[in-house]
Amino acid sequence: MTRPLTLSLGAVFLIGGFVGGTLGGGALIGGAVAVGIFLLILLIVWVLASNAAKEDFFSAYAGARGLSRASGKSNLPPSTPLLRKGDRRYAEQVMNGTLPGGAPGALALYTYEVDTTDSDGDRDTDYYRFTVVMHDVPAVAAKVSDINCQRRSGFRFMDSAEDVFRRMKRLELESEVLDKKFEIFYGPNDDEVWMKQLFSPTFIVWMSEHTPDKFAWELSAGSLCCYVRGHYDNAAELDAMCQAAGDVASRLVGEAGE
């Protein structure tokens, strides 16, 4: 219904633009106005079709995996640092249930916004988009309060200088491959020995070689949030993301039960 209405209104504006432009500036101006309106109509139709296809994809994805789905924008609980960032934050395509990784949780396309002002006083908004998977692992809270397993940024020789200003402590592991990809931090009152047991040789290899591109995760008070930059819109990528998050949750719960 939306696209036929858009085309009908577009045709009216197209004719009106051509006639008005012709009367006001001649046939050449009228033709230029008509071309501009036509291109705008094509853009609007493409945007509407793209949004409809996106809704159809996520509806089919959730249905095929037995997940409940909320379309439109909604809020996620601010349970981990990523989910508290920005001046505004919201989630789209929130899906709940037993995820492809085998554990109950939520999958969502998450965005937070940051307002900036330049030297001239002009305001702008930056958008930071992530695909997130969330699991509740309350049993882990008794063992560790906070973990931040983030993608490495900056130079490793700067680690010591940067750590002076951090609240959390850096976990040092004997894995060159893992250290090149990740920086791992844990709460100031958490047990370093337990953290090193969590990152067993098998888990280190998995983290280093078998996680999705740019995969990272954080844990706070028994809430796990795994994330990658960008909004995934591919079933295989979404499944892989859920599987990886489920593996992290399983590893955390398993070590907490030891």
C-alpha positions as CSV (number, residue, x, y, z in Angstrom):
1,M,0.0,0.0,0.0
2,T,2.8,2.4,0.9
3,R,4.7,2.2,-2.4
4,P,1.6,2.7,-4.7
5,L,0.6,5.7,-2.6
6,T,4.2,7.1,-2.8
7,L,4.2,6.6,-6.6
8,S,0.8,8.3,-7.0
9,L,1.9,11.3,-5.0
10,G,5.2,11.3,-6.8
11,A,3.5,11.4,-10.1
12,V,1.4,14.4,-9.0
13,F,4.5,16.3,-7.8
14,L,6.4,15.3,-10.9
15,I,3.7,16.8,-13.2
16,G,3.2,19.8,-11.0
17,G,7.0,20.4,-10.9
18,F,7.2,20.2,-14.7
19,V,4.3,22.5,-15.2
20,G,5.3,25.0,-12.6
21,G,9.0,25.0,-13.8
22,T,7.9,25.4,-17.4
23,L,5.6,28.3,-16.6
24,G,8.2,30.0,-14.4
25,G,11.3,29.5,-16.4
26,G,10.6,27.7,-19.7
27,A,10.7,24.1,-20.8
28,L,14.3,23.6,-19.8
29,I,13.8,24.6,-16.3
30,G,10.6,22.6,-16.1
31,G,12.5,19.5,-17.4
32,A,15.2,20.0,-14.8
33,V,12.7,20.3,-12.0
34,A,10.9,17.1,-13.2
35,V,14.2,15.2,-13.3
36,G,15.1,16.2,-9.8
37,I,11.7,15.2,-8.5
38,F,11.9,11.9,-10.3
39,L,15.2,11.1,-8.8
40,L,13.9,12.0,-5.3
41,I,10.9,9.6,-5.9
42,L,13.3,6.8,-6.8
43,L,15.3,7.4,-3.7
44,I,12.2,7.4,-1.5
45,V,10.9,4.2,-3.1
46,W,14.3,2.5,-2.6
47,V,14.4,3.5,1.0
48,L,10.9,2.1,1.6
49,A,11.7,-1.1,-0.2
50,S,14.9,-1.5,1.7
51,N,13.2,-1.0,5.1
52,A,10.5,-3.5,4.2
53,A,13.0,-6.1,3.1
54,K,14.9,-5.6,6.4
55,E,11.7,-6.1,8.4
56,D,10.9,-9.2,6.4
57,F,14.4,-10.6,6.9
58,F,14.4,-10.2,10.7
59,S,10.8,-11.5,11.0
60,A,11.8,-14.6,9.1
61,Y,15.0,-15.0,11.1
62,A,13.3,-14.8,14.4
63,G,10.5,-17.1,13.3
64,A,12.8,-19.8,12.0
65,R,14.6,-19.9,15.3
66,G,11.6,-19.7,17.6
67,L,12.5,-16.2,19.0
68,S,10.1,-13.5,20.0
69,R,10.9,-10.2,18.2
70,A,10.1,-6.5,18.9
71,S,10.3,-4.3,15.8
72,G,10.9,-0.6,16.1
73,K,13.1,1.1,18.8
74,S,13.3,-0.1,22.4
75,N,15.6,0.2,25.4
76,L,18.1,-2.3,26.7
77,P,18.9,-2.6,30.4
78,P,22.0,-0.5,31.1
79,S,23.7,-3.6,32.6
80,T,27.2,-3.3,31.2
81,P,29.5,-0.3,30.2
82,L,28.7,-0.5,26.5
83,L,24.9,-0.4,27.2
84,R,25.4,2.8,29.3
85,K,27.4,4.8,26.7
86,G,26.3,7.9,24.8
87,D,23.9,10.8,25.2
88,R,21.1,8.6,23.9
89,R,20.9,4.9,23.2
90,Y,18.3,2.5,21.8
91,A,18.0,-1.0,20.3
92,E,16.2,-2.3,17.2
93,Q,15.2,-5.8,16.1
94,V,15.3,-7.1,19.7
95,M,14.9,-10.9,19.7
96,N,14.5,-13.0,22.9
97,G,14.5,-16.7,23.6
98,T,16.9,-19.6,23.3
99,L,19.5,-18.3,20.9
100,P,21.4,-20.4,18.3
101,G,24.2,-20.7,20.8
102,G,21.9,-22.8,22.9
103,A,21.4,-20.5,25.9
104,P,18.5,-18.2,26.7
105,G,19.3,-14.5,26.0
106,A,18.6,-11.6,23.7
107,L,20.0,-10.5,20.3
108,A,19.7,-6.9,19.2
109,L,21.0,-4.1,16.9
110,Y,22.2,-1.5,19.4
111,T,23.0,2.2,18.7
112,Y,24.3,4.9,21.0
113,E,24.5,8.6,20.0
114,V,27.1,11.2,21.1
115,D,26.5,14.9,20.6
116,T,29.5,17.0,19.7
117,T,30.1,20.7,19.2
118,D,32.9,22.1,17.0
119,S,34.9,25.3,17.5
120,D,32.3,27.3,15.6
121,G,29.5,26.1,17.9
122,D,27.9,23.9,15.3
123,R,26.4,20.7,16.8
124,D,26.6,17.3,15.3
125,T,25.7,13.8,16.3
126,D,27.9,10.7,15.9
127,Y,26.2,7.3,15.8
128,Y,27.9,4.1,17.1
129,R,26.3,0.9,16.0
130,F,26.8,-2.6,17.4
131,T,25.2,-6.1,17.1
132,V,24.9,-7.3,20.7
133,V,24.0,-10.6,22.4
134,M,23.1,-10.6,26.1
135,H,23.0,-13.4,28.6
136,D,22.4,-13.5,32.3
137,V,25.0,-15.5,34.2
138,P,24.2,-14.7,37.9
139,A,26.3,-17.6,39.2
140,V,29.4,-15.9,37.9
141,A,28.8,-12.7,40.0
142,A,30.0,-14.5,43.1
143,K,33.4,-15.2,41.4
144,V,34.1,-12.0,39.5
145,S,32.4,-8.6,39.4
146,D,33.7,-7.1,36.1
147,I,35.5,-8.3,33.0
148,N,36.2,-6.3,29.9
149,C,37.6,-8.3,27.0
150,Q,38.0,-5.6,24.4
151,R,39.7,-5.5,21.0
152,R,43.2,-4.1,21.3
153,S,43.7,-0.5,20.3
154,G,47.0,1.5,20.4
155,F,50.5,0.2,21.0
156,R,51.3,-2.5,23.5
157,F,54.4,-0.6,24.8
158,M,51.9,2.0,26.1
159,D,50.0,-0.5,28.2
160,S,51.8,0.3,31.5
161,A,51.5,4.1,31.1
162,E,47.8,3.8,30.3
163,D,47.0,1.4,33.1
164,V,48.0,4.0,35.7
165,F,44.8,5.8,34.9
166,R,42.5,2.8,34.8
167,R,40.1,1.6,37.6
168,M,40.3,-2.0,36.4
169,K,43.3,-4.2,36.4
170,R,44.9,-5.6,33.2
171,L,45.2,-9.4,32.9
172,E,48.6,-10.5,31.6
173,L,48.6,-13.9,29.9
174,E,51.3,-15.8,28.1
175,S,49.8,-15.7,24.7
176,E,51.3,-13.5,22.1
177,V,48.4,-14.1,19.6
178,L,45.7,-13.3,22.2
179,D,47.6,-10.2,23.3
180,K,47.8,-8.8,19.8
181,K,44.0,-9.1,19.4
182,F,42.5,-8.4,22.9
183,E,43.1,-6.4,26.0
184,I,41.5,-8.0,29.1
185,F,40.7,-6.2,32.3
186,Y,39.0,-7.2,35.5
187,G,37.6,-5.6,38.6
188,P,40.1,-4.1,41.1
189,N,38.9,-6.4,43.9
190,D,38.6,-9.5,41.7
191,D,40.8,-12.6,42.0
192,E,43.6,-12.7,39.4
193,V,44.1,-16.4,40.0
194,W,40.4,-17.1,39.1
195,M,40.8,-15.0,36.0
196,K,43.8,-16.9,34.8
197,Q,41.9,-20.2,35.3
198,L,39.0,-18.8,33.3
199,F,41.4,-18.1,30.4
200,S,42.5,-21.7,30.0
201,P,44.7,-22.7,27.0
202,T,41.7,-24.0,25.2
203,F,39.7,-20.8,25.8
204,I,42.6,-18.7,24.7
205,V,42.9,-20.6,21.4
206,W,39.2,-20.3,20.8
207,M,39.2,-16.5,21.6
208,S,42.2,-16.0,19.3
209,E,41.2,-18.1,16.3
210,H,37.5,-18.9,16.3
211,T,35.5,-15.9,17.3
212,P,33.7,-13.6,14.8
213,D,35.7,-10.7,13.3
214,K,36.1,-7.8,15.9
215,F,34.2,-9.9,18.5
216,A,34.5,-8.6,22.1
217,W,32.6,-9.0,25.4
218,E,32.1,-7.6,28.8
219,L,30.7,-8.8,32.1
220,S,29.2,-6.8,34.9
221,A,27.5,-8.1,38.0
222,G,26.4,-11.3,36.3
223,S,25.3,-9.7,33.0
224,L,27.2,-10.7,29.9
225,C,27.2,-8.5,26.7
226,C,29.0,-9.8,23.6
227,Y,29.3,-7.4,20.7
228,V,30.7,-6.5,17.3
229,R,30.7,-3.2,15.6
230,G,28.1,-2.6,13.0
231,H,24.5,-3.9,12.5
232,Y,24.6,-7.5,11.2
233,D,21.9,-8.3,8.6
234,N,23.0,-11.7,7.6
235,A,21.7,-15.0,9.1
236,A,25.0,-16.7,9.1
237,E,26.7,-13.8,10.9
238,L,23.9,-13.5,13.4
239,D,24.1,-17.3,14.1
240,A,27.9,-17.1,14.5
241,M,27.5,-14.2,16.9
242,C,25.0,-16.0,19.0
243,Q,27.1,-19.1,19.0
244,A,30.2,-17.2,20.2
245,A,28.3,-15.5,22.9
246,G,26.8,-18.8,24.1
247,D,30.3,-20.3,24.2
248,V,31.5,-17.4,26.4
249,A,28.6,-17.7,28.7
250,S,29.2,-21.5,29.0
251,R,32.8,-21.0,29.8
252,L,32.0,-18.4,32.5
253,V,29.4,-20.6,34.1
254,G,31.6,-23.7,33.9
255,E,34.5,-22.0,35.6
256,A,32.2,-20.4,38.2
257,G,31.0,-23.9,39.1
258,E,34.5,-25.3,39.7
